[in-house]
Amino acid sequence: MSSQRDLLYSEEEEALRSVVRGLLADHCDTAAVLARAETAEPHDRELWKALTDGMGLAGLLVPESLGGQGATHREVAVVLEELGRAVAPVPYLTSAVIATETLLACDSDEARELLGALASGRTVGVLTVPLSAAPGGALPDVRAEAGTLHGRVTGVADAVAADVFLVPAGEGLYAVDVTQDGVIVAPQTSLDLTRPLATVTFDRARARAVSSEAGPAVRRGLRAGAGLLASEQLGVADWCLSETVRYTKERNQFNRPVGSFQALKHRLAQLWLEVVNMRAAARNAADTLAASSADADIAVSLAQAYASPATVHIAEEALQLHGGIGMTWEHPVHLCLKRAKADSIALGTVGRHREELAGLVNLQAP
């Protein structure tokens, strides 16, 4: 990889972080997220409107000529870090990253029209594949016949918030409005209630052709999603570490802050090292995607191979180090643990990414 690349945050990226964090502090406090997770409306549409209408964040990856901001994956990574810290219940990863990147790989008027709609944030697009789908994996079994779609896809993230589905069917990619006859969205029981799953069924649903080659477009969307998911995981892990350090400084036992005990210091130091390493891997993935580097596949698989287990470990430690309060439903650490667990099997498992990475760097097992 090139030694000239700078993985540090630029002044513009830090300014973007500050604005997004401030908006989330005003619109996405932990009490509101906890309360919403128990309702039939898991997505925060007011927050989504503030992020998209107010700041234009849904169109960061979309060229200015199509109504977007013409930014890069580095800026999107910063946004996802902050959304991860807040465990924000918005369809940003699914619509502004995965669906958008999928459409950017399609050269058609329909794709360009959809990109403009997604960039505005007034339309939420969802690629209709299971959340567990890995880049380059098998596509769902949906059939296209005479302009209609037939099939069923389970485990689709944020489907209940979608306005339009991007559906790989056969060799092609199609767009289906969620209000179309023959489209049924049935919520599933999800571990992470802030990113709900659903089963999407198409029963002779009318569809618009977007591309005649779904494979490369879907792979591009899922690859970008997996690479930038590491930034969301970084945000989750960073919040867990910061909150745990703060708590152990305030919680006293035997007339001393529990954070002063050597055993806890060692555990916190290990978590800090994991967050630092995760930041390097996530920044590298975002930077290689932004540069359309030949190393992007390696960087994405490396980021997911490290970030997924590290985020789960950090969230588990955060819950334990909070003691009794960490075990309660009222404390938000359980939201982070559930997001970490769900993310660890999203867009390819750790084993899948390790296997992919081994093949890319020619380190196959004997």
C-alpha positions, 0 to 999 in steps of 0.5 A, a space after each residue: 500500500 502507498 506510504 503517501 496516504 494520510 489516515 489522520 482526520 483532516 480539519 474538514 473531517 473533524 469539523 464534520 464530526 463536531 457538527 454531527 455529534 452536536 446534532 445527535 446530542 440534541 436529537 438522539 439522546 440515549 433515553 430517546 433511543 431506549 424508549 423508541 427501541 420498544 415501540 412499533 416505530 424503531 426508526 427516528 424519522 425526525 432525526 433522519 430528516 435533520 441529518 438529510 434535509 438539514 445537513 445533506 448527509 444522505 448524498 455524501 457519496 453522490 456526485 454534485 451533478 446528481 444532486 449530492 455532495 460529491 464527498 468521499 468515503 472518508 467523510 461518510 466514515 466520520 458520520 458513521 462513527 458518530 452514528 455508531 457512538 449514538 447507536 442512532 436508529 436511522 437507515 444511513 448505512 443501508 440507504 446512504 452507503 449500500 444502496 447508493 454505492 450499488 446505484 453508482 455502479 449502474 449506468 442507466 437513467 433509472 439509476 441516476 434518477 434514484 441516486 438523486 432521490 436517495 441523495 435528498 434523503 426524502 427517499 430511503 433505498 434498501 438493497 434487498 439482500 440479507 444483512 448477513 450477505 457478504 460481498 461476492 456471496 450468493 444473491 437471493 432467489 428472486 425471479 423476474 418475469 415479464 416486468 414483475 418479481 417473484 420471491 422472498 428475502 429474509 433478514 433485510 435490514 431497515 426494510 420497514 423504513 424503505 421507500 424503494 427496494 433495489 432487488 437483484 433478480 436473475 442477472 438484473 437489478 430492479 427497483 420496486 416501490 414499497 407501495 407497489 401491489 404484491 410487496 409485503 414487508 413482515 418485521 422479524 424479531 431482531 437482536 438489535 432493535 435499532 436496526 430492525 430486520 424484516 422478510 420482504 416478499 414479492 408476489 408479481 410486484 411490478 419492477 423497473 429495470 436498473 441494470 442488466 448486470 446485478 452482480 458487480 453492482 451488488 458486490 460494490 454496494 456490499 463491499 462499501 458497506 462492509 468497509 464503512 461498517 468498521 467505522 460504525 463499529 469504531 464509534 460503538 467501541 469508542 463510546 463504550 471505552 469512553 463511558 467505561 473510563 468515565 464511570 470507573 473514575 466516578 464509582 468508588 469502592 473501599 474509598 477509592 475510584 474503582 478505576 484506580 485498581 490495577 486489574 481494571 487499569 490493565 483491562 481498560 488499557 487493553 480496550 484502549 489498544 483495541 480501539 486504536 488498532 480498530 481506528 487504523 483498520 477502519 480509516 484504512 478501509 475508508 481511505 482505500 475505498 475513497 481512492 478506488 485503490 486496488 487494495 480496497 478488497 484487502 483493506 475491507 476484509 482486514 477491517 472487518 476481520 479485526 473490528 467485528 470481534 474487537 467491538 463485541 469484546 469491548 462492549 462485553 467488557 463495558 457492560 461488565 465493568 459497569 457492574 450492576 448498573 450495566 446489567 439494567 435495561 435503563 443503561 444504554 450499554 446493552 444497546 451497544 452490545 446488541 449492535 456490536 453482536 449484530 454487526 459482527 455477522 453483518 455483511 459477512 462473518 469474521 470467518 468469511 472475511 478472514 478466509 477472503 483476506 487469506 486468499 487475497 494475500 496468498 496465505 491459504 491454510 496448508 
